[in-house]
């Protein structure tokens, strides 16, 4: 009898423990979504601004007047002030806005040192947010990259492209393209055969092309 009573007591204790754990879990789940711990690298969704459609677009709300564009310590150069003009929201630290532009310059510079085509493609594809204005005001030595990017376009649908020969900034074998006229008829397409190693992928866009569509090609520049 004692053995049965002891076993029953053990089972009852285990059941009560499980009930308490379950009850605590339900209470935690019923509350607001927990924020990442302070040591977590994951940003709090509430603090993460929505991405801008145009990374070079200036704020639409009130901005700091040029006379108040001063850092907490030191001073801004003329180039930095030109970059910041009309770009700093009223309650934001100008130095933080400047840092974003400087980081864009650093990314362009690092990529261009390894591969200029890769840097050009990254600017075209928007992979370096704010690169256009950053290069214009903060790192003008990278203007050749910007000039090349402004002549190109990213993969996808391109309406009414200028006729000519274009080069894909990739050698991926899955890059395909097609040019269609106003009536929707195919005017040209490619590549017909997979490119050889080191051989560029080119597209000849005929005059009168209404839409040029490509996939797997990353970005295009005039050949």
N, C-alpha and C positions, 0 to 999 in steps of 0.2 A: 504493500500500500504506500509506503514511504517513497519507494522508487517512482511509482506512478505520479504521486503528488509533486515530486521534484521535477519530473519531466514536464508536467503540465505547467509548472511555474516558469520553467525556462521558455517554453513555447509562448506563454502569455507575455513575458518580458520582451521577446523578439518582436511579437506582433505590435506591442505598444511603441517600440522603437521605430519600426517601419512606418507606423501611422504618423508619428511625430515628424519624421523626415519628409514624408509626403506632404503633410500639412504645411511645413515651412517652405517647401519648393513651390507649392501652389501660390503661397502668399507673395513670393518673390516674383513669380511669373505674372501675377495680376497687376503689378505696378508698371510705372513707365519704363521704357527701354533703357537698360543700363548703359552708361557712357563708358568708353574705354578707360582702363586704369591710367593713372598719371604717368606710369612708366611705359605705357603702350605707344607704339609708333603710329597706330591707326588714328586718323583725325576724327574728331567729333563731328558727325554729319551736320549738326547745327551750326558749327563754326566754319564749315567748308563752303566758300562762295560758289555759286553756280558758274560754270564756264561761260565766257563771253563768246558770242558767235564770231566776233572779230577781235582777235587778241591784241590788235593795235588800236582798237577803238578807245577813245577817251571817255571818262565818266560822264554820265548824263545829268547827275545831280550837282549840287554846289561843290565847287572846288576851291582850294586855297589860292588866294591871289598871289601873283609873282612876288610881291613884297614880303610875303610871309614864308616863302620857300627857303627856310634856313634850317640846318641840322642842329641837333642839341649841342654838338661840339664841332668846332672847325667851321668850314665853309664849303659851298659847292663851287665847282668850276663853271665857266660860262657854258661849256658843252652840257654839263649836268643840269644847269638851270633851264637850258633850252629844251632838254628832254622832259623835265618835270613840268614845264609850263602847261597849265590846263589839264594836267594828268593826275593831280593829287586830290582825292576827296577831302572835304573839309576837316574831318576828324582823324585823318590818317597821317602817320609819320612820313614825311617826304623821303627820309632815308630808306624806309622799307620799300617804297615804290622804286626808288633808284636801284636798290639791290636786285629787284626783279629784272630790270633792264641789263644790269651788269652780268647777271647770271645767263641771260640770253646770249650776250656777247661771248661769254666764256664758252658756252656750248658750241656756238658757231665756230669759234677759233679752234677749239680742240678737234672738232670734226673735220674742219678744213685742212688741218695739218696732216691728218691721216688720208683723207680722200675728199677732194673738192666737190666731186659729183655727189657724194653722200651729204655734204653740207648743203649744197644747192637743193637737193631733193628734200631734205628735212625742212628747209624754209618753205619750199613749194607746198609740201604736205601739211604744214602747220604744226609740225612736231616740236618746234621751238617757239612757244608762244611769245608774241611781241617782238620777234626778230627784226621785222622791217624797221620800226622806229628805233630800236636799240642800235642797229647798225648805222642808221642815218645820223644819230646824234652822239652815240657813245663809242662806237668802234668803226669809224669811217674807213679804216684800212680793209674792212671786210666788204666794202661796196661792190667789188667784182662778183662776189657770191650773190649779193642781192640783185645786181643787174642781170645775172644769168637766171636767177629764180623768177624775176619779173617777166622774162620772155617765155617761161615755161608754164605748164599746168599739170595738175595732179590727175591720176587715173580716174576713170569714171566716165560720165557723159559730158562732152564738151560741145556746146552748140556753136555753130558757125565758126569753126577754127580757121585761121589763116592757112592758105594752101602752102605746101612745102614739105620738106623732109624733116622728120623729128626723130630724136634718139631717146629711147627709154633709159632711165637711170637705174636700171637693173638688168641682170642677165638671166633672170628666172625663166626656166623653160615653160612655165605656165602663163607667160605674158601673151595675151591675144588682143587684137584690136580690129575694129571695123569702121569704115567710113560710109555714111549713107547720104543720099541726096534728099531734096525736098519731098520727093514722092515716096520716100522710104526705101527706094531700091539701093542695094549694096553697090558701092562704087569701087571699094577696095577692102582687103582684109589681110590679116597676117598674124604671126609669121606662118608661112606655109610649111616650113621645116624647123625643127628645134635648132637654136643657135649653137654654133661651135663654141668651145671654151675660149673666153676672151673676146668673142665676136659680139659687137653691139647689136641690139635689136632696134631696127629702124622702121618707121612708118611713113609711107608716102601719102600725104593727104591731098587728094585732087581738088582743083578749083570747083566751086559749087557744092562742097560738102556742107550739109545742113547739120549733121551731128557726127562727132567722132567719139566712139565708145571703146574703152579699154578696161581690161581686168588683169590683175597680177603684174602690172607694169610699173607700179609705184608713182612715177612722175615722168614727164616728157619735157625735153628742151629742143630748140632748133639744132639740127645736126650740122 
